[in-house]
């Protein structure tokens, strides 16, 4: 699949790190370093504008290394970029650690997964069909 992209940053295009990677690394496109204090959030520009095909979305997910080593995550994870959005891709990062973290231009700040999706239509009914699970939820299948 080819996805149209405009790159107004000075960074390379997003790319997959390995042949089996699901996500492409996305980089920060900033003029100066951004300090993210503990429990602070910020919108980080990427300089990227994309045109997804109909029936696809781009999911923005945290990078596991940043989360484990520095407590940096994507706040609305996964973030969704719809196929009809044409604005700049912006990433909402949050610092869940106790230390200030400095974001630098060109730093890999998240990953993007392109995924197929469908829109549902509601079929309103009075009663749902029975299932083995029924209305059990929130950990009801855990073993004690």
MARRO-910435 format. One record per residue: residue number from 1; x, y, z of N, C-alpha, C in turn. Coordinates in nm, 3 decimals, decimal comma. Atoms other than C-alpha are relative to their C-alpha. Example, Ala and Ser with C-alpha at 12.3 -4.5 7.8 and 13.67 -1.06 7.14 Angstrom:
2
+-----+---------+---------+---------+---------+---------+---------+---------+---------+---------+
!   k !     nc1 !     nc2 !     nc3 !    cac1 !    cac2 !    cac3 !     cc1 !     cc2 !     cc3 !
+-----+---------+---------+---------+---------+---------+---------+---------+---------+---------+
!   1 !   0,089 !  -0,119 !   0,000 !   1,230 !  -0,450 !   0,780 !   0,090 !   0,120 !   0,000 !
!   2 !  -0,082 !  -0,119 !  -0,006 !   1,367 !  -0,106 !   0,714 !  -0,077 !   0,109 !   0,073 !
+-----+---------+---------+---------+---------+---------+---------+---------+---------+---------+
***
This chain:
144
+-----+---------+---------+---------+---------+---------+---------+---------+---------+---------+
!   k !     nc1 !     nc2 !     nc3 !    cac1 !    cac2 !    cac3 !     cc1 !     cc2 !     cc3 !
+-----+---------+---------+---------+---------+---------+---------+---------+---------+---------+
!   1 !   0,084 !  -0,117 !   0,000 !   0,000 !   0,000 !   0,000 !   0,089 !   0,124 !   0,000 !
!   2 !  -0,072 !  -0,127 !   0,002 !   0,124 !   0,350 !  -0,079 !  -0,085 !   0,104 !   0,072 !
!   3 !   0,067 !  -0,108 !  -0,072 !   0,030 !   0,631 !   0,160 !   0,069 !   0,131 !  -0,038 !
!   4 !  -0,058 !  -0,130 !   0,037 !   0,079 !   0,989 !   0,038 !   0,042 !   0,073 !   0,127 !
!   5 !  -0,054 !  -0,070 !  -0,117 !   0,294 !   1,194 !   0,275 !   0,072 !   0,127 !  -0,045 !
!   6 !  -0,077 !  -0,123 !   0,018 !   0,425 !   1,551 !   0,289 !   0,089 !   0,011 !   0,123 !
!   7 !  -0,096 !  -0,009 !  -0,110 !   0,739 !   1,588 !   0,500 !   0,058 !   0,142 !   0,004 !
!   8 !  -0,050 !  -0,136 !  -0,016 !   0,798 !   1,946 !   0,615 !   0,106 !   0,009 !   0,110 !
!   9 !  -0,105 !   0,002 !  -0,102 !   1,051 !   1,837 !   0,879 !   0,135 !  -0,014 !  -0,069 !
!  10 !  -0,133 !   0,026 !   0,055 !   1,424 !   1,800 !   0,835 !   0,044 !  -0,142 !   0,036 !
!  11 !  -0,026 !   0,139 !  -0,038 !   1,397 !   1,433 !   0,941 !  -0,034 !  -0,093 !  -0,115 !
!  12 !   0,038 !   0,097 !   0,103 !   1,381 !   1,121 !   0,725 !  -0,146 !  -0,042 !   0,016 !
!  13 !   0,136 !   0,052 !  -0,007 !   1,042 !   0,971 !   0,642 !  -0,009 !  -0,111 !   0,106 !
!  14 !   0,017 !   0,111 !  -0,094 !   0,897 !   0,731 !   0,901 !   0,035 !  -0,131 !  -0,069 !
!  15 !  -0,038 !   0,127 !   0,059 !   1,026 !   0,380 !   0,850 !  -0,012 !  -0,112 !   0,103 !
!  16 !   0,004 !   0,119 !  -0,084 !   1,003 !   0,027 !   0,985 !   0,143 !  -0,038 !   0,036 !
!  17 !  -0,135 !   0,034 !  -0,046 !   1,303 !  -0,080 !   1,194 !   0,044 !  -0,139 !  -0,046 !
!  18 !  -0,033 !   0,136 !   0,043 !   1,284 !  -0,448 !   1,095 !  -0,103 !  -0,046 !  -0,103 !
!  19 !   0,089 !   0,051 !   0,104 !   1,118 !  -0,656 !   0,825 !  -0,138 !  -0,039 !   0,054 !
!  20 !   0,128 !   0,041 !  -0,058 !   0,842 !  -0,770 !   1,066 !  -0,061 !   0,106 !   0,092 !
!  21 !   0,054 !  -0,106 !  -0,085 !   0,783 !  -0,436 !   1,244 !  -0,141 !   0,037 !  -0,043 !
!  22 !   0,136 !  -0,045 !   0,028 !   0,417 !  -0,336 !   1,272 !  -0,006 !   0,153 !  -0,002 !
!  23 !   0,002 !  -0,144 !  -0,013 !   0,494 !   0,025 !   1,362 !   0,122 !   0,067 !  -0,060 !
!  24 !  -0,109 !  -0,084 !   0,051 !   0,703 !   0,297 !   1,198 !   0,035 !   0,103 !   0,106 !
!  25 !  -0,042 !  -0,103 !  -0,095 !   0,907 !   0,528 !   1,419 !  -0,030 !   0,138 !  -0,056 !
!  26 !   0,032 !  -0,138 !   0,035 !   0,788 !   0,890 !   1,415 !   0,091 !   0,090 !   0,083 !
!  27 !  -0,097 !  -0,088 !  -0,065 !   1,030 !   1,172 !   1,500 !  -0,058 !   0,139 !   0,030 !
!  28 !   0,037 !  -0,137 !  -0,037 !   0,989 !   1,508 !   1,671 !   0,060 !   0,096 !  -0,102 !
!  29 !  -0,048 !  -0,106 !   0,087 !   1,019 !   1,813 !   1,446 !  -0,017 !   0,133 !   0,074 !
!  30 !   0,006 !  -0,118 !  -0,086 !   1,100 !   2,099 !   1,682 !   0,123 !   0,088 !  -0,023 !
!  31 !  -0,110 !  -0,096 !   0,021 !   1,314 !   2,414 !   1,657 !   0,097 !   0,001 !   0,117 !
!  32 !  -0,085 !   0,002 !  -0,119 !   1,445 !   2,385 !   2,013 !  -0,047 !  -0,113 !   0,092 !
!  33 !   0,034 !   0,107 !  -0,093 !   1,452 !   2,121 !   2,286 !  -0,124 !   0,036 !   0,082 !
!  34 !   0,119 !  -0,018 !  -0,083 !   1,131 !   2,073 !   2,485 !   0,022 !  -0,078 !   0,129 !
!  35 !  -0,011 !   0,067 !  -0,130 !   1,155 !   2,000 !   2,857 !  -0,138 !  -0,039 !   0,047 !
!  36 !   0,128 !   0,054 !  -0,045 !   0,874 !   1,778 !   2,979 !   0,018 !  -0,039 !   0,147 !
!  37 !  -0,013 !   0,023 !  -0,145 !   0,844 !   1,796 !   3,357 !  -0,089 !  -0,116 !   0,044 !
!  38 !   0,083 !   0,110 !  -0,049 !   0,697 !   1,514 !   3,569 !  -0,149 !   0,034 !  -0,004 !
!  39 !   0,146 !  -0,009 !   0,014 !   0,323 !   1,464 !   3,502 !  -0,046 !   0,109 !  -0,096 !
!  40 !   0,035 !  -0,101 !   0,099 !   0,334 !   1,731 !   3,231 !  -0,024 !  -0,068 !  -0,134 !
!  41 !   0,026 !   0,049 !   0,134 !   0,199 !   1,676 !   2,880 !   0,025 !   0,112 !  -0,099 !
!  42 !  -0,023 !  -0,099 !   0,104 !   0,278 !   1,850 !   2,553 !  -0,032 !  -0,059 !  -0,135 !
!  43 !   0,024 !   0,041 !   0,138 !   0,187 !   1,838 !   2,186 !   0,130 !   0,021 !  -0,078 !
!  44 !  -0,128 !  -0,006 !   0,072 !   0,497 !   1,757 !   1,980 !  -0,028 !  -0,008 !  -0,150 !
!  45 !   0,020 !   0,004 !   0,145 !   0,490 !   1,846 !   1,610 !   0,096 !  -0,098 !  -0,067 !
!  46 !  -0,083 !   0,095 !   0,074 !   0,626 !   1,601 !   1,353 !   0,040 !   0,052 !  -0,138 !
!  47 !  -0,027 !  -0,049 !   0,136 !   0,624 !   1,805 !   1,031 !  -0,058 !  -0,092 !  -0,106 !
!  48 !   0,055 !   0,098 !   0,095 !   0,431 !   1,516 !   0,869 !  -0,148 !   0,025 !  -0,023 !
!  49 !   0,139 !  -0,010 !   0,042 !   0,102 !   1,535 !   0,680 !  -0,027 !  -0,123 !  -0,086 !
!  50 !   0,022 !   0,125 !   0,073 !  -0,052 !   1,211 !   0,552 !  -0,141 !  -0,004 !  -0,059 !
!  51 !   0,130 !   0,025 !   0,064 !  -0,337 !   1,100 !   0,325 !  -0,019 !  -0,150 !  -0,006 !
!  52 !   0,025 !   0,143 !  -0,007 !  -0,459 !   0,756 !   0,422 !  -0,112 !  -0,040 !  -0,096 !
!  53 !   0,111 !   0,048 !   0,082 !  -0,678 !   0,546 !   0,193 !  -0,125 !  -0,018 !   0,085 !
!  54 !   0,127 !   0,024 !  -0,068 !  -1,046 !   0,515 !   0,283 !   0,000 !  -0,140 !   0,061 !
!  55 !   0,004 !   0,130 !  -0,067 !  -1,100 !   0,234 !   0,534 !   0,123 !  -0,029 !   0,084 !
!  56 !  -0,122 !   0,017 !  -0,080 !  -0,764 !   0,287 !   0,708 !   0,011 !   0,112 !   0,102 !
!  57 !  -0,034 !  -0,100 !  -0,101 !  -0,649 !   0,472 !   1,018 !   0,148 !  -0,016 !   0,032 !
!  58 !  -0,136 !   0,010 !  -0,054 !  -0,307 !   0,549 !   1,163 !  -0,014 !   0,006 !   0,151 !
!  59 !   0,002 !   0,005 !  -0,146 !  -0,267 !   0,451 !   1,527 !   0,134 !   0,048 !   0,052 !
!  60 !  -0,122 !  -0,053 !  -0,061 !  -0,015 !   0,644 !   1,736 !   0,017 !  -0,069 !   0,135 !
!  61 !  -0,026 !   0,080 !  -0,120 !   0,140 !   0,430 !   2,007 !   0,134 !   0,040 !   0,063 !
!  62 !  -0,128 !  -0,030 !  -0,066 !   0,414 !   0,476 !   2,267 !   0,111 !  -0,092 !  -0,051 !
!  63 !  -0,117 !   0,085 !   0,024 !   0,765 !   0,343 !   2,210 !   0,033 !  -0,066 !   0,133 !
!  64 !  -0,020 !   0,075 !  -0,125 !   0,831 !   0,072 !   2,467 !   0,127 !   0,042 !   0,072 !
!  65 !  -0,126 !  -0,041 !  -0,063 !   1,190 !   0,184 !   2,529 !  -0,013 !   0,131 !   0,075 !
!  66 !   0,020 !  -0,129 !  -0,068 !   1,087 !   0,541 !   2,614 !  -0,086 !  -0,019 !   0,124 !
!  67 !   0,088 !   0,024 !  -0,115 !   0,813 !   0,411 !   2,843 !   0,076 !  -0,066 !   0,113 !
!  68 !  -0,072 !   0,074 !  -0,104 !   1,038 !   0,168 !   3,029 !   0,115 !   0,081 !   0,060 !
!  69 !  -0,121 !  -0,069 !  -0,048 !   1,355 !   0,380 !   3,052 !  -0,029 !   0,139 !   0,058 !
!  70 !   0,019 !  -0,140 !  -0,038 !   1,204 !   0,728 !   3,094 !  -0,141 !   0,035 !   0,047 !
!  71 !   0,137 !  -0,028 !  -0,042 !   0,831 !   0,697 !   3,173 !  -0,074 !   0,093 !  -0,094 !
!  72 !   0,064 !  -0,087 !   0,099 !   0,736 !   0,883 !   2,853 !  -0,098 !  -0,085 !  -0,081 !
!  73 !   0,103 !   0,075 !   0,071 !   0,411 !   0,772 !   2,689 !  -0,083 !   0,094 !  -0,087 !
!  74 !   0,098 !  -0,074 !   0,079 !   0,150 !   0,880 !   2,436 !  -0,125 !   0,006 !   0,086 !
!  75 !   0,108 !  -0,019 !  -0,096 !  -0,131 !   1,026 !   2,646 !  -0,131 !  -0,065 !  -0,044 !
!  76 !   0,125 !   0,057 !   0,049 !  -0,428 !   0,925 !   2,431 !   0,030 !  -0,127 !  -0,081 !
!  77 !  -0,052 !   0,116 !   0,069 !  -0,287 !   0,586 !   2,345 !  -0,105 !  -0,110 !  -0,013 !
!  78 !  -0,059 !  -0,051 !   0,123 !  -0,355 !   0,474 !   2,089 !  -0,076 !   0,120 !  -0,054 !
!  79 !   0,062 !  -0,113 !   0,068 !  -0,419 !   0,803 !   1,919 !  -0,043 !  -0,045 !  -0,139 !
!  80 !   0,052 !   0,038 !   0,132 !  -0,618 !   0,780 !   1,596 !   0,009 !   0,116 !  -0,096 !
!  81 !   0,000 !  -0,096 !   0,109 !  -0,555 !   0,966 !   1,272 !  -0,094 !  -0,057 !  -0,106 !
!  82 !   0,100 !   0,044 !   0,096 !  -0,857 !   0,937 !   1,043 !   0,045 !   0,024 !  -0,143 !
!  83 !  -0,038 !  -0,010 !   0,141 !  -0,832 !   0,896 !   0,666 !  -0,031 !   0,137 !  -0,061 !
!  84 !   0,033 !  -0,130 !   0,058 !  -0,990 !   1,237 !   0,605 !   0,073 !   0,117 !   0,069 !
!  85 !  -0,077 !  -0,106 !  -0,066 !  -0,751 !   1,432 !   0,835 !   0,119 !   0,039 !  -0,087 !
!  86 !  -0,110 !  -0,048 !   0,085 !  -0,504 !   1,648 !   0,642 !   0,095 !   0,094 !   0,074 !
!  87 !  -0,089 !  -0,089 !  -0,075 !  -0,340 !   1,851 !   0,920 !   0,129 !  -0,070 !   0,039 !
!  88 !  -0,127 !   0,056 !  -0,045 !   0,002 !   1,800 !   1,072 !  -0,024 !  -0,107 !   0,106 !
!  89 !   0,005 !   0,103 !  -0,103 !   0,048 !   1,483 !   1,272 !   0,070 !   0,055 !   0,124 !
!  90 !  -0,054 !  -0,046 !  -0,127 !   0,096 !   1,593 !   1,632 !  -0,011 !  -0,111 !   0,103 !
!  91 !  -0,005 !   0,108 !  -0,097 !   0,188 !   1,363 !   1,919 !  -0,012 !   0,057 !   0,141 !
!  92 !   0,017 !  -0,045 !  -0,138 !   0,060 !   1,417 !   2,275 !   0,082 !  -0,092 !   0,090 !
!  93 !  -0,086 !   0,077 !  -0,090 !   0,340 !   1,299 !   2,503 !  -0,025 !   0,042 !   0,144 !
!  94 !   0,014 !  -0,026 !  -0,143 !   0,315 !   1,271 !   2,882 !   0,121 !  -0,060 !   0,071 !
!  95 !  -0,112 !   0,048 !  -0,081 !   0,594 !   1,232 !   3,138 !  -0,058 !  -0,059 !   0,129 !
!  96 !   0,052 !   0,069 !  -0,118 !   0,487 !   0,973 !   3,395 !   0,109 !  -0,034 !   0,101 !
!  97 !  -0,111 !   0,025 !  -0,092 !   0,825 !   0,970 !   3,568 !   0,009 !   0,112 !   0,103 !
!  98 !  -0,026 !  -0,103 !  -0,101 !   0,960 !   1,176 !   3,857 !   0,110 !   0,096 !  -0,043 !
!  99 !  -0,111 !  -0,083 !   0,048 !   1,230 !   1,341 !   3,644 !  -0,039 !   0,071 !  -0,129 !
! 100 !   0,022 !  -0,075 !   0,123 !   1,224 !   1,607 !   3,373 !   0,065 !  -0,075 !  -0,115 !
! 101 !  -0,053 !   0,066 !   0,119 !   1,274 !   1,462 !   3,024 !   0,011 !   0,103 !  -0,111 !
! 102 !  -0,023 !  -0,096 !   0,108 !   1,419 !   1,660 !   2,731 !  -0,022 !  -0,068 !  -0,135 !
! 103 !   0,028 !   0,049 !   0,134 !   1,275 !   1,599 !   2,385 !   0,084 !   0,081 !  -0,098 !
! 104 !  -0,089 !  -0,064 !   0,096 !   1,518 !   1,675 !   2,103 !  -0,053 !  -0,016 !  -0,143 !
! 105 !   0,038 !   0,010 !   0,140 !   1,461 !   1,744 !   1,734 !   0,054 !  -0,131 !  -0,060 !
! 106 !  -0,043 !   0,123 !   0,066 !   1,475 !   1,420 !   1,533 !  -0,012 !  -0,124 !   0,087 !
! 107 !   0,013 !   0,115 !  -0,091 !   1,418 !   1,200 !   1,839 !  -0,123 !  -0,082 !  -0,038 !
! 108 !   0,113 !   0,090 !   0,025 !   1,196 !   0,897 !   1,780 !  -0,090 !   0,004 !   0,124 !
! 109 !   0,086 !  -0,025 !  -0,117 !   0,898 !   0,977 !   2,005 !  -0,121 !  -0,093 !   0,010 !
! 110 !   0,115 !   0,091 !  -0,003 !   0,631 !   0,722 !   1,910 !   0,010 !  -0,090 !  -0,121 !
! 111 !   0,009 !   0,079 !   0,121 !   0,534 !   0,465 !   1,655 !  -0,140 !   0,011 !  -0,059 !
! 112 !   0,126 !  -0,009 !   0,073 !   0,262 !   0,468 !   1,393 !  -0,029 !  -0,134 !  -0,065 !
! 113 !   0,045 !   0,124 !   0,061 !   0,067 !   0,159 !   1,292 !  -0,117 !   0,034 !  -0,093 !
! 114 !   0,109 !  -0,019 !   0,094 !  -0,150 !   0,171 !   0,979 !  -0,091 !  -0,123 !   0,009 !
! 115 !   0,091 !   0,111 !  -0,023 !  -0,461 !  -0,040 !   1,037 !  -0,130 !   0,019 !  -0,079 !
! 116 !   0,128 !   0,001 !   0,068 !  -0,773 !  -0,133 !   0,841 !  -0,110 !   0,008 !   0,105 !
! 117 !   0,113 !  -0,006 !  -0,092 !  -1,106 !  -0,056 !   1,005 !  -0,129 !   0,004 !  -0,078 !
! 118 !   0,132 !  -0,011 !   0,060 !  -1,476 !  -0,065 !   0,935 !  -0,088 !   0,086 !   0,087 !
! 119 !   0,100 !  -0,072 !  -0,077 !  -1,762 !   0,158 !   1,040 !  -0,119 !  -0,092 !   0,020 !
! 120 !   0,111 !   0,088 !  -0,035 !  -2,043 !  -0,022 !   1,216 !  -0,133 !   0,072 !  -0,016 !
! 121 !   0,137 !  -0,051 !  -0,005 !  -2,416 !   0,024 !   1,179 !  -0,066 !  -0,068 !   0,118 !
! 122 !   0,069 !   0,056 !  -0,116 !  -2,631 !  -0,025 !   1,489 !  -0,125 !  -0,074 !  -0,046 !
! 123 !   0,122 !   0,078 !   0,021 !  -2,895 !  -0,297 !   1,472 !  -0,072 !  -0,007 !   0,133 !
! 124 !   0,064 !  -0,010 !  -0,132 !  -3,115 !  -0,196 !   1,765 !  -0,101 !  -0,112 !   0,019 !
! 125 !   0,089 !   0,110 !  -0,035 !  -3,294 !  -0,488 !   1,934 !  -0,044 !   0,017 !   0,145 !
! 126 !   0,048 !  -0,004 !  -0,139 !  -3,481 !  -0,546 !   2,260 !   0,082 !  -0,091 !   0,091 !
! 127 !  -0,073 !   0,100 !  -0,080 !  -3,274 !  -0,849 !   2,377 !   0,117 !  -0,051 !  -0,083 !
! 128 !  -0,117 !   0,057 !   0,066 !  -2,926 !  -0,981 !   2,295 !  -0,001 !  -0,152 !   0,013 !
! 129 !  -0,012 !   0,145 !  -0,006 !  -2,853 !  -1,347 !   2,218 !   0,087 !  -0,040 !   0,118 !
! 130 !  -0,078 !   0,052 !  -0,111 !  -2,717 !  -1,556 !   2,505 !   0,138 !  -0,042 !  -0,049 !
! 131 !  -0,135 !   0,049 !   0,030 !  -2,345 !  -1,639 !   2,518 !   0,053 !  -0,071 !   0,124 !
! 132 !  -0,059 !   0,070 !  -0,113 !  -2,127 !  -1,857 !   2,738 !   0,049 !   0,098 !   0,106 !
! 133 !  -0,053 !  -0,099 !  -0,093 !  -1,971 !  -1,549 !   2,896 !  -0,110 !   0,080 !   0,068 !
! 134 !   0,108 !  -0,081 !  -0,057 !  -2,293 !  -1,357 !   2,948 !   0,045 !   0,140 !   0,030 !
! 135 !  -0,035 !  -0,138 !  -0,035 !  -2,249 !  -1,027 !   3,132 !   0,123 !   0,008 !   0,090 !
! 136 !  -0,122 !  -0,001 !  -0,083 !  -1,930 !  -1,127 !   3,320 !   0,108 !   0,087 !  -0,063 !
! 137 !  -0,107 !  -0,085 !   0,053 !  -1,654 !  -0,871 !   3,284 !   0,094 !   0,043 !   0,110 !
! 138 !  -0,096 !  -0,058 !  -0,094 !  -1,367 !  -0,690 !   3,452 !   0,067 !  -0,106 !   0,086 !
! 139 !  -0,081 !   0,099 !  -0,072 !  -1,156 !  -0,992 !   3,543 !  -0,077 !  -0,121 !   0,048 !
! 140 !   0,079 !   0,112 !  -0,052 !  -1,435 !  -1,244 !   3,601 !   0,054 !  -0,135 !  -0,043 !
! 141 !  -0,051 !   0,129 !   0,045 !  -1,248 !  -1,513 !   3,405 !   0,133 !  -0,037 !   0,064 !
! 142 !  -0,128 !   0,028 !  -0,066 !  -0,934 !  -1,492 !   3,622 !  -0,011 !  -0,118 !   0,094 !
! 143 !  -0,006 !   0,116 !  -0,091 !  -0,830 !  -1,802 !   3,817 !   0,044 !   0,046 !   0,137 !
! 144 !  -0,034 !  -0,039 !  -0,138 !  -0,815 !  -1,769 !   4,196 !   0,083 !  -0,106 !   0,065 !
+-----+---------+---------+---------+---------+---------+---------+---------+---------+---------+
***
